């Protein structure tokens, strides 16, 4: 698996929105909103990271488990969402962490801005009320990288758009897909499902069966899979 710097952020068209990076330890966000909300977003990140870090301190298996962990009705909501998303998808709860943080931070920022995009290592929480948003798919060395975009209509937001790769990035993946992108109303679920499905893609011939399997996951709206120069899609996705 190769590591790529997040130069894709240089390709973000800011339009009328104000964009700014925000990094707290391993959490590396790029946020766009109607105004600069750095201080509010930073407090939000610290709050949700503390929930996760404290939970891991008391439940060490939460950090390293590659399979779902037991439901915990007394855990903070972000922890419960991570557990729920990973249980539905059949992966460990930390497979949902980037999407969960993007979603919880983004939802808080909606109290101050009508439009919010929070990108967390390729996992996106998006709410835009004015115009269509086009989200380009980064697929490493695939010739389709940046050539395909998802068109997201305002009425379909807020929405989570999460991508997992077996060839790009530092996250653990057992598959070889250049990109598996999942959309869902739950960004945590989109993140966990993308991880699960990416693990299953061992070659180009797996695209169709993984799409069919993934579309059966409750809460998944659409899926796009890219392997080399091959692409498959299913569900509520509009490609441009």
C-alpha positions as MATLAB code, in Angstrom:
seq = 'XXXXXXXXXXXXXXXXXXXXXXXXXXXXXXXXXXXXXXXXXXXXXXXXXXXXXXXXXXXXXXXXXXXXXXXXXXXXXXXXXXXXXXXXXXXXXXXXXXXXXXXXXXXXXXXXXXXXXXXXXXXXXXXXXXXXXXXXXXXXXXXXXXXXXXXXXXXXXXXXXXXXXXXXXXXXXXXXXXXXXXXXXXXXXXXXXXXXXXXXXXXXXXXXXXXXXXXXXXXXXXXXXXXXXXXXXXXXXXXX';
ca = [
       0.000    0.000    0.000;
       1.473    3.368   -1.011;
       1.215    6.592    0.982;
       0.136    9.718   -0.866;
       0.273   13.234    0.571;
      -3.129   14.884    0.683;
      -2.419   17.044   -2.361;
      -5.990   16.406   -3.521;
      -6.949   19.201   -1.138;
      -5.226   21.619   -3.497;
      -7.876   20.724   -6.065;
     -10.796   21.864   -3.885;
     -12.758   24.633   -5.579;
     -13.620   26.933   -2.715;
     -16.306   28.938   -4.538;
     -18.194   31.070   -2.021;
     -17.159   28.933    0.935;
     -14.263   29.535    3.301;
     -11.898   26.558    3.621;
      -9.323   25.822    6.303;
      -7.287   22.825    7.553;
      -7.528   21.612   11.136;
      -5.239   19.022   12.677;
      -5.415   17.594   16.195;
      -3.083   14.643   16.721;
      -4.122   11.965   14.157;
      -7.263   13.856   13.174;
      -6.516   15.802    9.985;
      -9.531   17.695    8.666;
     -10.172   20.056    5.783;
     -13.314   22.080    6.400;
     -15.365   24.342    4.147;
     -18.175   26.515    5.489;
     -19.872   29.883    5.031;
     -17.279   31.428    7.356;
     -14.097   30.437    9.142;
     -15.145   28.285   12.085;
     -11.676   27.157   13.121;
     -12.025   27.780   16.857;
     -15.465   26.158   17.070;
     -14.375   23.202   14.972;
     -11.211   22.736   17.044;
     -13.208   22.577   20.290;
     -15.537   20.068   18.665;
     -12.654   17.851   17.536;
     -11.103   17.881   21.005;
     -14.453   16.981   22.564;
     -15.121   13.978   20.329;
     -11.521   12.789   20.420;
     -11.728   12.856   24.226;
     -14.858   10.684   24.150;
     -13.060    8.155   21.945;
      -9.756    8.252   23.833;
     -11.472    7.830   27.215;
     -13.563    4.958   25.923;
     -10.466    3.209   24.589;
      -8.753    3.719   27.956;
     -11.512    1.763   29.670;
     -12.179   -0.640   26.762;
      -8.796   -1.375   25.105;
     -10.264   -3.903   22.670;
     -12.227   -1.076   21.016;
      -8.995    0.210   19.480;
      -7.617   -2.937   17.859;
     -10.576   -5.222   17.249;
     -11.044   -6.175   13.597;
     -14.518   -7.528   14.315;
     -17.580   -5.831   15.848;
     -17.617   -5.288   19.595;
     -20.584   -5.566   21.943;
     -23.240   -2.869   21.987;
     -22.887   -0.377   24.851;
     -25.990    1.662   25.652;
     -24.059    3.711   28.223;
     -21.351    4.860   25.811;
     -21.310    8.383   24.315;
     -23.397    8.699   21.111;
     -20.337    8.829   18.824;
     -19.122    5.529   20.315;
     -22.551    3.956   19.927;
     -22.661    5.071   16.279;
     -19.220    3.603   15.607;
     -20.227    0.315   17.219;
     -23.520    0.241   15.304;
     -21.922    1.067   11.946;
     -19.172   -1.524   12.404;
     -21.658   -4.176   13.519;
     -23.786   -3.668   10.408;
     -20.666   -3.806    8.231;
     -18.872   -6.647   10.001;
     -15.654   -4.779   10.836;
     -13.992   -3.357   13.939;
     -15.346   -0.080   15.363;
     -12.270    1.987   14.521;
     -13.076    1.403   10.839;
     -15.760    4.047   11.375;
     -13.713    6.597   13.324;
     -12.841    9.021   10.516;
     -16.395    9.116    9.222;
     -17.829    9.456   12.711;
     -15.613   12.419   13.608;
     -16.399   14.109   10.276;
     -20.114   13.631   10.879;
     -20.204   14.777   14.503;
     -17.989   17.810   13.921;
     -19.881   18.691   10.740;
     -23.261   18.411   12.452;
     -22.134   20.804   15.191;
     -20.850   23.298   12.620;
     -24.294   23.345   10.981;
     -25.408   25.381   14.006;
     -23.239   28.220   12.650;
     -23.214   27.676    8.883;
     -25.834   26.494    6.383;
     -23.151   24.861    4.247;
     -20.552   22.547    5.767;
     -18.079   20.115    4.232;
     -15.777   18.185    6.550;
     -13.194   15.961    4.879;
     -11.242   13.581    7.091;
      -8.671   11.606    5.127;
     -11.003   11.020    2.187;
     -14.115   10.536    4.319;
     -16.596   13.360    3.890;
     -19.610   14.794    5.702;
     -21.370   17.159    3.313;
     -24.258   19.595    3.628;
     -24.691   22.140    0.825;
     -27.950   24.005    0.298;
     -27.239   26.165   -2.762;
     -25.756   24.211   -5.664;
     -24.816   20.714   -6.746;
     -21.497   19.496   -5.354;
     -19.110   17.402   -7.429;
     -16.878   15.052   -5.441;
     -13.976   13.692   -7.503;
     -12.789   10.152   -6.757;
      -9.082    9.768   -6.039;
      -8.013    6.243   -6.987;
      -4.232    6.293   -6.741;
      -2.465    5.190   -9.920;
      -5.683    4.137  -11.674;
      -6.195    5.969  -15.001;
      -9.681    6.788  -13.683;
      -8.307    8.758  -10.737;
      -9.886   12.254  -10.676;
     -11.682   11.431  -13.940;
     -14.920   10.412  -12.193;
     -17.015   12.572   -9.877;
     -20.134   12.033   -7.812;
     -22.801   14.660   -8.343;
     -24.504   15.445   -5.033;
     -27.722   17.469   -5.126;
     -28.592   19.856   -2.260;
     -31.776   17.934   -1.449;
     -29.729   14.765   -0.908;
     -27.630   16.355    1.839;
     -26.507   15.990    4.556;
     -24.755   12.877    3.333;
     -21.638   10.857    4.073;
     -19.235    9.985    1.250;
     -16.400    7.686    2.304;
     -13.648    6.016    0.302;
     -11.388    3.101    1.207;
      -8.415    1.904   -0.822;
      -6.175   -1.122   -0.863;
      -3.465    0.755   -2.764;
      -3.520    4.263   -1.257;
      -3.090    5.493    2.300;
      -1.963    4.089    5.645;
      -5.169    2.377    6.793;
      -5.236   -1.415    7.004;
      -6.885   -3.026    3.979;
      -6.983   -6.675    2.895;
      -8.105   -5.881   -0.659;
      -6.516   -4.414   -3.778;
      -9.178   -1.956   -4.992;
      -7.890    1.473   -5.958;
     -11.072    2.982   -4.527;
     -14.307    1.798   -2.951;
     -16.614    4.751   -2.357;
     -19.817    4.405   -0.315;
     -22.564    6.956    0.297;
     -24.942    6.892    3.241;
     -26.888    9.268    5.448;
     -24.551    8.026    8.195;
     -20.943    8.993    7.520;
     -19.824    6.478   10.144;
     -21.660    3.700    8.291;
     -20.271    4.817    4.925;
     -16.761    4.634    6.392;
     -17.208    1.182    7.934;
     -18.934   -0.227    4.849;
     -16.234    1.133    2.526;
     -13.591   -0.607    4.636;
     -15.501   -3.889    4.646;
     -16.139   -3.896    0.905;
     -12.608   -2.854    0.022;
     -11.324   -5.855    1.983;
     -13.339   -8.140   -0.323;
     -12.013   -6.848   -3.646;
      -9.148   -9.133   -4.672;
      -9.332   -8.391   -8.411;
     -11.356   -6.871  -11.234;
     -13.657   -9.891  -11.361;
     -14.859   -9.154   -7.826;
     -16.388   -5.773   -8.671;
     -19.923   -6.929   -9.478;
     -20.348   -9.389   -6.619;
     -18.974   -6.882   -4.073;
     -21.334   -4.201   -5.382;
     -24.279   -6.567   -5.011;
     -23.194   -7.585   -1.526;
     -22.592   -4.021   -0.393;
     -25.943   -2.781   -1.628;
     -27.604   -5.220    0.770;
     -26.089   -3.394    3.756;
     -28.884   -1.474    5.460;
     -28.268    2.261    5.172;
     -25.972    2.159    2.131;
     -27.277    4.424   -0.639;
     -24.708    3.891   -3.369;
     -21.313    2.360   -4.127;
     -18.561    2.959   -6.687;
     -15.614    0.555   -7.062;
     -12.496    1.257   -9.124;
      -9.863   -1.400   -9.855;
      -7.192   -0.406  -12.376;
      -9.144    0.855  -15.415;
     -12.387   -0.900  -14.463;
     -15.305    0.767  -12.709;
     -18.600   -0.457  -11.321;
     -21.431    1.407   -9.584;
     -24.736    0.601   -7.954;
     -27.522    2.474   -6.196;
     -28.182    6.201   -5.895;
     -24.995    7.501   -7.481;
     -24.798    9.970  -10.355;
     -21.402    9.923  -12.039;
     -20.040   12.873  -14.013;
];
